[in-house]
Each structure stands twice: as C-alpha cells, then as structure tokens.
C-alpha cells in the first residue's frame, strides 16, 4: 500500500489513537513521502508509537493558498497539541496543526468508544509490502533549489490544495452534518456560523451591487471590525515581549484605534475571530521571525513584531467551523504586559551593624 489511504475510519473528537511505527508509516507513502498527496513530514517522526486523542476531524479546511473557500480532505484528523515546530523546514514559525491520515493511526482498546476498536478497516500495512520511501527521502523532500538558487520548501500547508479532493460550497449540507457527528462543533455553533455566513454574503453582494445603499455598518461583514486610524500607526506598543510573559489583549475600541481602513496595523490584519480574546489574558508563546509562504514555498522573514499567545488560536466560529485552529498573530500594540505579583516570602530588610 503506497500513496493511497485506507477507507474512512470515522474517528471522532476524543478518540484515543496510537501513531503507527515509522516502518508501518513509510510503507504507506510513495517515493515523495506522501499519501493522497499529503506529505508525512520529518517533524512527525518523533510521535511514532505514542498515543494521543483526536482533537478535530480534518474533513475540511480553509484554503489559505487561494483564499475565499474551503477544501475537502479525506481520511484525516488533527491530534491534540501536535503542531509542526518547523525543525525540518528552515525554522518556520507558523506552528501549523499537523494533519494525520487515518492510515498512520490505529485505535487503542481503551478508546472512549471501545466497540469500534476492532473496526476491520483499522489494519496495519502488510508486513511483507515494500516501502518506496525512507527517512532520508522524507528529509530530502522538504526543500529544493529553484532556478535562482533560492530554497523552496514543501510541507502540508503548501500542498493543501493538491492533498484535498475538491472545494466545498457553503450550501453543501453534508459538511455541517459531519461537523456535528464528528464532534467538531455543536448544533448551535453550526447554525450560528451558517447564519453569519449568509448575512456576510448579503453584505458583500450589497456592497458590490448597490454600494450607496449599504445600510448595515457600511456593508462590513460580521463580526464587525472597524479600523479608525487615519494617520500613521502610533509609536507606542514596543513592549519587547519575551516567551512566558503574561499579557492581556486590549479592548476592541483600543485596538480599533490602531487599525487603518483595511483593519490592519503595519500590514497585519486584525481578524474578526480575534475579538473574542479582547480582555483575556495569556502567556506569550514566542515571537514569529519567519514563515513559509504557503503559495510559493519561499521563506519570508517577519520584519515587524508578531506575537503568538499560548492557546489563542482561530476557533473557526465565522469560518464554517474550520478545524485548522491556526495560531493568531498579535501586534504588541494590541497587548498590555501584566505585572505578576512576587511569590514567596517578601524580602527582609537588610540589617546593618551599628558602631557603639
């Protein structure tokens, strides 16, 4: 079995699985290290033989290459906490959630749904089958030199379009049914997202067809982000934050005051999904210094401050329950440093010997 996946095992959120051994996984891959055109990346090897719970079904994903749509992916899930650290991809700091084909996983007997632990589809690759891929080939497939001598990278994010089956129109009801059945989202969340989507389509059509009659918030899409900055970006906000520091996201009004007419601060757009974090506190995970451009595969240096906060990810609320949970990027001007109280015994006053 090389280059094609097993039938759908219908893994759901919370199912306990074990990542197959390196040898088993290599036997599922073609010579390019892919299964259904989805790369198995070297960063994933350290998880072989370990157990994790399913975080989300990855049956669909926002297309961040061509934008404006979602794409269908077959027989794949995301596992709790497993993100790419960029170690084999030039230190890319995007922190993408990793895709796992079900052929690379097996259920564990103490799964929440033990009655499905003996599913006949959940079988390992035949022991006698030859692997057309090696560990060395996995590493070699992560990058190549283009005609100019520049390094171009290949990863799951750059190959998302090729690894998906087709686009998913918003009216395809099966996707919402699967969102609920897989545990990705509740019924209420799905209906809310669908209602917001319909409203936003009306807003875009209204803005395009009769822009002078945009009666609702000037034709803006929901949730409403309203940049109010008319001049240059304020100079404040250079916090020089370091990993582990506690920060609080400013109020939406304070953030809107830093956004231009494109709802951006120094080129970074404040997305509506970020509004729910206003007023919340979290710890700085790291500063993003470079990422791979998903469309071209080239490494892009990040010249301005871009902060990741632990656990602050896109929930997909307004993106049809997209399960990618991409880390949200924050400008320091949108954040405030929180001074933490000193723990332990208070310092004692210094005692100085007095002369008699």
Buried (B, 14 or more C-beta within 10 A) or exposed (E): BBBEBBEEBBBBBEBBBBBBEBEBBBBBBBEBBBBBBBBBBBBBBEBBEEBBBBBBBBBBBBBBBEEEEBBBBBBBBBBEEBBBBBEBBBEBBBBBBBBBBBBBBBBBEEBEBEEBBEBEEBEBBEEEEEBBBEEEBBBEBBBEEEEEEEBBBBBBBBBBBEBBEEBBEBEBEEBBEBBBEBBBBEEEBBEBBBEBBEEBEEBEEBBEEEEEEBEEEEBBBBBBBEBEBEEEBEEEBEBEBEEEBBBBBBEBEEBBBBBBEEBBBBEBBBBBBBBEBBEEEBBBBBBBEBBBBBEBBEBEEBEEBBBBBEEBBBBBBBBBBBBBBBBBBBBBBBBBBEEEEEEEEEEEEEEEEEEE
